[in-house]
């Protein structure tokens, strides 16, 4: 009897956190503006310059934490914003208070101004405003290979609107 009681006491925190995350699985809409800068080499020519960006996408919580799989479509103006870009990957979220940090690991694919694809890293800060709405800001770096070589840096802000989708 004592062994059963001890095992229940030791597993209670794990069970409680599993129940918490089971009920907080969500699908989110993401969107916001940003600034970017690109350095691209194509053949014997080089293209560098800034750009204005606009991101629209979504994410889905995965795993037992607040981590997310995300997919974002990005468009814009200027050298860094020309053409359309698809960004996708995994966002690892740290913290459970209203302020959280995140780290992105993913890929960027640019289709319309030459074909470029490569890895992307990002990090940022997210502030929970309500149980469904958050404000975020972050920095990112992506490399592109294909129609030459490309390095893009970005700074973006936006809103994340979450919708609970039930238990797993």
URSUL-V406405 format. One record per pair of residues at least 6 apart in sequence whose C-alpha atoms are under 8 Angstrom apart, sorted by the first residue. I is the first residue (numbers start at 0). J is the second residue. If there is no record, write none. Layout:
i: (I/I)
j: (J/J)
//
This chain:
i: (17/20/20/20/21/21/21/21/22/22/22/23/23/23/23/24/24/24/24/24/24/24/24/25/25/25/25/25/25/25/26/26/26/26/26/26/26/26/27/27/27/27/27/27/27/28/28/28/28/28/28/28/29/29/29/29/29/29/29/29/29/29/30/30/30/30/30/30/30/31/31/31/31/31/31/31/32/32/32/32/32/32/32/33/33/33/33/33/33/33/33/34/34/34/34/34/34/34/35/35/35/35/35/35/35/35/35/35/36/36/36/36/36/36/36/36/36/37/37/37/37/37/37/37/37/37/37/38/38/38/38/38/38/38/39/39/39/39/39/39/39/40/40/40/40/41/41/41/42/46/47/47/48/48/48/49/49/49/49/50/50/50/50/50/50/50/51/51/51/51/51/52/52/52/52/52/52/53/53/53/54/54/54/54/55/55/55/56/56/56/56/57/57/57/58/58/58/58/59/59/59/60/60/60/61/61/64/65/65/66/66/66/66/67/67/67/67/68/68/68/68/69/69/69/69/69/70/70/70/70/71/71/71/72/72/72/72/73/73/73/73/73/74/74/74/74/74/75/75/75/79/81/82/82/82/82/83/83/83/83/84/84/84/84/85/85/85/86/86/86/86/87/87/87/88/88/88/88/89/89/89/90/90/90/90/91/91/91/92/92/92/92/93/93/93/94/97/97/97/97/98/98/98/98/99/99/99/100/100/100/100/101/101/101/101/102/102/102/102/103/103/103/103/104/104/104/104/105/105/105/106/106/106/106/106/107/107/107/107/107/107/107/108/108/108/108/108/109/109/113/113/114/114/115/115/115/115/115/115/115/116/116/116/116/117/117/117/117/118/118/118/119/119/119/119/120/120/120/121/121/121/121/122/122/122/123/123/123/123/124/124/124/125/125/125/125/126/126/126/127/127/128/131/131/131/131/132/132/132/132/133/133/133/134/134/134/134/135/135/135/135/136/136/136/136/137/137/137/138/138/138/138/139/139/139/140/140/140/140/141/141/141/142/142/142/142/143/143)
j: (63/63/64/65/63/165/166/167/163/165/166/163/164/165/166/59/60/61/163/164/165/166/167/59/60/161/162/163/164/165/57/58/59/60/161/162/163/164/57/58/59/159/160/161/162/55/56/57/58/159/160/161/54/55/56/57/58/71/157/158/159/160/53/54/55/56/157/158/159/53/54/55/155/156/157/158/51/52/53/54/155/156/157/51/52/53/54/153/154/155/156/49/50/51/52/153/154/155/49/50/51/52/79/80/151/152/153/154/47/48/49/50/78/79/151/152/153/46/47/48/49/78/79/149/150/151/152/45/46/47/48/149/150/151/45/46/47/147/148/149/150/46/147/148/149/146/147/148/147/78/78/79/77/78/79/77/78/79/80/75/76/77/78/79/80/81/75/76/77/79/80/73/74/75/76/79/80/73/74/75/71/72/73/74/71/72/73/69/70/71/72/69/70/71/67/68/69/70/67/68/69/66/67/68/67/68/92/91/92/89/90/91/92/89/90/91/92/87/88/89/90/86/87/88/89/90/85/86/87/88/85/86/87/83/84/85/86/80/83/84/85/86/80/81/82/83/84/81/82/83/151/112/109/110/111/112/109/110/111/112/107/108/109/110/107/108/109/105/106/107/108/105/106/107/103/104/105/106/103/104/105/101/102/103/104/101/102/103/99/100/101/102/99/100/101/100/125/126/127/128/124/125/126/127/124/125/126/122/123/124/125/122/123/124/125/120/121/122/123/119/120/121/122/118/119/120/121/118/119/120/116/117/118/119/141/116/117/118/119/141/142/143/114/115/116/117/143/115/116/145/146/145/146/143/144/145/146/147/148/149/142/143/144/145/141/142/143/144/141/142/143/139/140/141/142/139/140/141/137/138/139/140/137/138/139/135/136/137/138/135/136/137/133/134/135/136/133/134/135/133/134/134/159/160/161/162/158/159/160/161/158/159/160/156/157/158/159/156/157/158/159/154/155/156/157/154/155/156/152/153/154/155/152/153/154/150/151/152/153/150/151/152/148/149/150/151/149/150)
//
